[in-house]
Amino acid sequence: MKSGPTLLSTPTSDARELGFTGWLCKHFPEMSWNWPHLVYLRKQLLRVTHGEVDRIAIALPAQHAKTRGTLVPYGAWRMLREPGLRVAIGSHTQRYANKISKMVRRMVLRAGGIIAEDNRADEWSLANGST
């Protein structure tokens, strides 16, 4: 008996269909995503995603997952979700911005994204055109 084609999940469709929280839980289950401040931040980031606001500032004490629990996964998710999206990361030093960029890139790869040929820490892109 012949069956129809199998629909495979792609990184882009995964990011669109699961939503931010679902995508985080699927690809990074070892992390705890239910801390109240992270839940609140994800709600605010979704306001940015939906165009309700065009920017937010996050002020939390040190070691409260501003970078690894918010900035890095949100940037990776948006780049996978929206082909052609341009993402900028600002930091107090270029060295730290490069470090964040590398974290985003690793997260994208772990979620199945494909990096285009340019492979510099300070400037890289996905095969879907996001930079």
Buried (B, 14 or more C-beta within 10 A) or exposed (E): EEEEEEEEEBBBEBBBEBBBBEBBBEBBEEBEBEEEBBEEBBEEBBEBBEEEEEEEEEEEEEEBBBBBBBBBBBBBBBBBBBEEBEBEBEBEEEEEBBBBBBBBBEBBBEBBBEEEEEEEBEEBBBEBEBB
